[in-house]
Amino acid sequence: MNATRTRYAEKILRVQILIQNHLDEDLSLETLADAAGYSPYHFHRVFRGIVGESADDYVRRLRMERAAQSLRYRRRSVLEVALDAGYGSHEAFTRAFVRTFGVTPSDYQSLEHPPAAIKEHIMSTVSYETTDVQIKTQPSRRMAYIRVVGKYDFETLNPAFGKVLQFAGQNGLINEKTECMGVYHDDPLVTDGGKQRSDVGFTVDENFQPTGEIQVQTIPSGRCAVLRHKGHYDSLHGAYNWLFSVWLPDSGYEPGNIAAYEIYVNDASQLPPEEWLTDICIPLA
């Protein structure tokens, strides 16, 4: 294990020990991210890259494993264990228990050899080379955008891109320097699809002023890890997983405090999906 991956592992181990010692408490994203020394933007992806499951799933599994121990060795009733685990009803606890162990709490108590918890590994299924990632100092970009709250997929985001680019065209805001961009504030493997936040839009100069639902933000200049992805936008999730689970822990770099963003290099309306190019930009500390 190289020095960078060791450093990442040590930070995540601090979080795992915090979780272990405070399972009964409210383990918020901010609390866990602060313990690791990472921003909330990137903590979940770093945790998943090192541990192989999300922080939420890890906490949930540990709580369920403790409940299972109470069922098996303390011979307590299912309702008592459910209430101790923070569930308001026998039924809710049973559903969660079945998701974790594949059997009901009552069956678990009666089995001579009960099953272990089901740990769902979420790792990268795509392959890049480390040389595919470039470290670039990105310029500051002023971006006109529409906020979208919804699942990170083509079906949800494409209408918003169409709307904002139509506005740009009608107002003469597109030129040879214009870049189409998206800023993504959440991890789609953690945040519910209906609550995922994104800002979709295009770059503008200092003369443009916000109007109606078209707002403006500035993405600051700074060093970024940039990976060019080729293919349909719905396959970008695999590229993010690779960046955070494979490249970043071995890279010698730490993620910064700014949300990841994407620059769409070519015109998707004029090309087949397999030719779409996207630069994924991960701000670095």
N, C-alpha and C positions, 0 to 999 in steps of 0.2 A: 504494500500500500504506500503510495507516494505521500509526501508531506502535506499536500493540499487536501487530498481525500481524508487523511488522518485528521486534519483540522476540522473539516466538515463533520466527520464522524464524532469528534469530541463535542462539538456544539450541539449536535442532535442528541447525543447521549445525555447532555445536561437537561434537555427537554424531556427525554424519556424518564429520567429520574424524578424530575418535577412532577410529571404525570403520575408516576408510580406512588409518590408520597402524598398526592393531593387528589386522589380519584374521586373523593366525595365533594370536591369543590367545583365551582364554575371555571372550567379551563377554557378561557376565551382565546380567540385567535391572537389578540394583542398580547396577552400574557405569555403564550407559548412562543410567539415570534420574538418578543423582547428577551426571553430566556436564551434564545439561540443567537441573538444579536443580528437578526435579519428583519427586513421590512415585512409587514403583512402581505405586500404584493407578491413576494417570492417565497415566503416561508413554506407554504404548503408544498410547492413543487420541490424545494430542496429536501424537505422531510421525506416526501415520497421517494425521491431519488435515492436517498440513503437507506431508508427502512424497507421500502417496497410496498407500502400501503400508506394511505393518507393519514394525517394526524387525527382527524375525526374518527376514522375507522379503527385506528390504533387505540384511542381512548375507549371507544365503544366495546372493542374486543376485550380489553383488560377488565372493564367493568363486568362484562358477561362472564369472563373466566372466573372472576371472584365470586359472582353469583352461583356459578356452577359448583365451585368448591363448597359453598354453603349448602347447596342442595345435596351434595354427595357425602360430605363428611360431618356436617352438623345436623343433618336430617331435619331441617326446618321445612315448614310448609312452603308451597310455591308462593302463596300470597305474602307471607312474611318476607321472603327473599325479594319478591317483586317490589314491595314497598321500600325495603332497604336500598334497592338499586335505583330508586328514584322514579319508579313507574306507578302511575295512579291506579292501575287496574291489573288484575290477573291476565286479562286478554291481551293488553298491550305488551306486557312482559313476555308472554308466550310467543307472540309474533316475532319479537326481537330475538328471543332465544332460539327459535327455529331457524331464523336467518343466520345465526352464528354457528349453531351446532348441527342443524339438520334434523333435530328431533325435538319433541316437546319437553318441557321441564319435568313432567311426571315420568315420561319414558326414560329420560336421562337418569333420574333417581333409581329406576328399577333395573337398569342395564348393568351387567357384571363388568363389561368393558365399554364404558361410554365413549363416544367419539370426541376427538379434539376439535377445537374451534377451527372454523373454516377461515383461512387467511387468504384474502384475494390480493395477489401480487399485481400491481399495476406498473409495469415497466415498459421500456421502449420496445416497439415491435418494428421499428424502421432502422435502417443502418446508414450512417454517414461516416465520413472520415474526419478526424480532428482538423485536417487541413481545409475542410469545407467551411470552418468558422474563421472569420476575419475579425480582428480587433480594430475598430475604426473610431476615430473621434468624429462624432456626428455634429453637424451644425445645429444651432437653434432653429426651430421651425414654428412659425405661427400658423395655426390650423383652425379653419372654420369647420364646425362639426354639428352633427345632430346626435344627441344622446339616445341610445337604444337600450332598453331593458328587456332582455329575452335571450333565448338560447344562442350560443355561438355557433351558428351554422348558416349556410348559404341562403336557405329559405327565409330565415329571419332577417339577415343583414342586407341581402341584396336589394330589397325595396328601399331601404334607407339610403344605401349608396346611390341608387338611381335617383332618388329625390334630391339629395344634396348636390349631385353632379348636374342634374337638370337646372337647379338654381344657379350653379356656377356658369353653365353655358348661357343661360338667358341673360345673365348680368355681365357677360364678357370677362369672366374671372379666370378663364383657362388660357394658359400660354405654354410655351415650350419648357418653362421651369416648374410648372404645376405638378405636384405629387399627390396621388391619392393615398390616403392613410387610414389606419384604424388603431385606436388605443384600447387595450383590453385590461380591465381592472380586476378581474376575478379568475379563479382557476375553475374551469368547467367540470373537473372531476371532484370538486368540493362544493361549489355554489350551485344551488338548484337552477335548472335551466330557465325558469321564469324570472330569476332575479339577477342573472348575469348582466353586468354593465359594460357597455362599449360606447366609444365615441367614434363615429365614422365621418370622414370628410376629406378636405383637400387643403393644401397650403395656400396662404394668402399673404399679401404684403401689409405694411403698416397702415395703409390707407383704408383697408376694409374694416367696417364696424359691425358688431353683432346686430342682427335684425330678426325679430320673431323667434322661432325655434332654432335658428342658425346662430350658434354661439361661437366664441373664439377662446382658444387656449394656446399657451406657448409651451412647447416641449423644449426643455433646456438643452443646450449643447452638452456634450460629454462623451466619454468613452463607452462604447457598446460592443458586445459580441454580436456579430451579424451572421446569420445563416440564411443562405438563399435556398428556398424551397421551390421545387418544380412540381406542379400538379394541382389538383382540385383543392379549393380552400378548405373543404371539409376534412382533408387529410393533414391539415396543419397541426392538429393535436399531437400526432405521433412525433412530429419534429420537436415540439416543445418538450415532450417527455424525454427524448434523446438528449436535448440540450441540458436538462436539469438532472437527469439520472446518470448520464455517461460523460458528457463533455465537461460540464461545470465542475464537478468534484475533482477532476484530474487537471484542471486548466491552470491553477494558480491564481484564479480571480475569484472575487466575491460579488454577488449581485448587489446592485444599488437600491436606492429608495424610491425609484420611479417605476411606474407600471411599464410592462413590455408594450411595444408597439410594432406595427407592421407597415411596410411601404410596398405598394402594389406596383411592380416594375413595368408590366405591360398591360394592354387593354384586353380585359377578359371578354368583352363583348365581340371582339374580332378574332378570337382564337379558341381552339378546342381546350377543354379543361386540362388535358395533359401537358399543355404548353404554358399554363399560367405560372408566372414567376412572382414570388413574394419574398421580400427581405424581412426576416424576423429579427428584431432589434431588442436585445436584453441589456438595459443600462447596467453598468458596472460601477462598483464603489471606487 
